[in-house]
Amino acid sequence: MPDLPRFHLAFPVDDLAKARAFYGGVLGCPEGRSSAEWVDFDFFGHQIVAHLSTGAGGVQSTNEVDGEKIPVRHFGAILDVGLWKTLAEKFRAAGVAFLVEPGVRFKGLPGEQWTLFVKDPSGNALEFKAFADDTMVFAR
């Protein structure tokens, strides 16, 4: 068993081939089991499952966080700073549009973090963040 429990997240996509290209290709998430209606991926040690479902994905609403409009419905991963920077460049090289450009949020405050937001091909919002100081993940 890993040091931390793994999470499992199922989410809607409208095209499994595009989901495979994005999660497997761009993000480099190894593929696990699959069927004609779903595929699971190793998302940085966690299990995510893309389920074929039309019309259920996409960004619905936003809240303002540190001056940015952040999609309320989103998921992602907390990475180390080096991997975060590599992933940001990978997104740029693949032509993935940023919902929120890579940058630092809460600069100089508790919880200072590198963050970026992208959408997958089905419109699901993903956030990737990194903390220079891991003790700041839950800082108040």
Secondary structure, 3 states (H helix, E strand, C coil): CCCCCCCEEEEEECCHHHHHHHHHHHCCCCEEEECCCEEEEEECCEEEEEEECCCCCCCCCEEEECCEEEECCEEEEEECHHHHHHHHHHHHHCCCCEEEEEEEECCCCCCCEEEEEEECCCCCEEEEEECCCHHHCCCC
